[in-house]
Amino acid sequence: MTSKRRTGNDYLKEYNELTNKAKSLTAKICNRFIELVEIYPDAIVEYIDGVPIQAKTFSIKYVPYMNMETVCTFIMNIEAYSEQQSGHVQTKMF
């Protein structure tokens, strides 16, 4: 039993599919961050040298160029702020 060798076209197709999925995920992350910033502009997303940085300080145009891991951390920080403010806990999936 022999397996079919993958060709350059196979790799290119898989690469393009993964690239499109990554772009889609990046857009979803950015949209969620922007949505949360609009809802909770006073949320503190991080501290730089002990100075609190609020969500409203970020330019919406700049968000897609930020590191997505950092944006995810900011989203988690805003969600934690939301829980503190309202007592509502985000639904845990797993």
C-alpha positions in Angstrom: 0.0 0.0 0.0 1.5 3.3 -1.1 0.5 6.7 -0.1 0.2 9.5 -2.6 3.0 12.0 -2.4 1.9 15.6 -1.8 2.7 18.0 -4.6 3.5 21.7 -4.5 -0.1 22.4 -5.4 -1.3 20.4 -2.4 1.0 22.4 0.0 -0.1 25.7 -1.6 -3.7 24.9 -1.2 -3.3 23.9 2.5 -1.2 27.0 3.1 -3.8 29.3 1.6 -6.6 27.6 3.6 -4.6 28.1 6.8 -3.7 31.7 6.0 -7.4 32.5 5.4 -8.4 30.9 8.7 -5.7 32.9 10.5 -6.9 36.1 8.9 -10.5 35.3 9.9 -9.5 34.5 13.5 -7.5 37.8 13.7 -10.5 39.7 12.5 -12.8 38.0 15.1 -10.3 38.8 17.9 -10.0 42.5 16.8 -13.8 42.9 16.5 -14.3 41.4 20.0 -11.6 43.7 21.5 -13.2 46.8 19.8 -16.6 45.8 21.0 -15.4 45.4 24.6 -13.6 48.7 24.4 -16.8 50.4 23.4 -18.7 48.8 26.2 -16.0 49.2 28.9 -13.8 52.1 27.9 -12.6 52.6 31.5 -11.4 49.1 31.9 -7.7 48.8 32.7 -6.1 46.4 30.2 -2.6 46.5 31.6 -0.1 48.4 33.7 3.1 50.0 32.3 5.6 51.0 34.9 2.8 51.0 37.5 0.6 53.3 35.4 -2.8 51.9 34.5 -3.7 51.8 30.8 -7.4 52.1 30.0 -9.1 50.4 27.1 -10.2 53.7 25.6 -6.6 54.7 24.9 -6.3 52.3 22.0 -6.9 53.5 18.5 -9.3 51.2 16.6 -7.2 51.6 13.5 -4.1 50.3 15.3 -5.7 47.1 16.8 -5.3 44.9 13.7 -1.5 45.6 13.8 -1.1 44.6 17.5 0.2 41.3 18.6 -2.9 39.0 18.8 -1.7 37.3 22.0 -1.5 40.7 23.6 -5.0 41.6 22.4 -6.3 38.3 23.8 -4.8 39.2 27.1 -6.4 42.6 27.0 -9.8 40.9 26.2 -9.3 38.7 29.3 -8.5 41.7 31.4 -11.6 43.6 30.2 -13.8 40.5 30.9 -12.3 40.4 34.4 -13.2 44.0 34.8 -16.7 43.3 33.5 -17.1 40.6 36.1 -16.0 42.9 38.9 -18.4 45.6 37.8 -21.5 43.6 37.2 -21.0 40.4 39.1 -21.8 38.6 35.8 -19.4 35.7 35.1 -18.6 34.8 31.5 -19.9 31.4 30.6 -17.1 28.8 30.9 -17.0 26.5 27.9 -14.6 23.9 29.2 
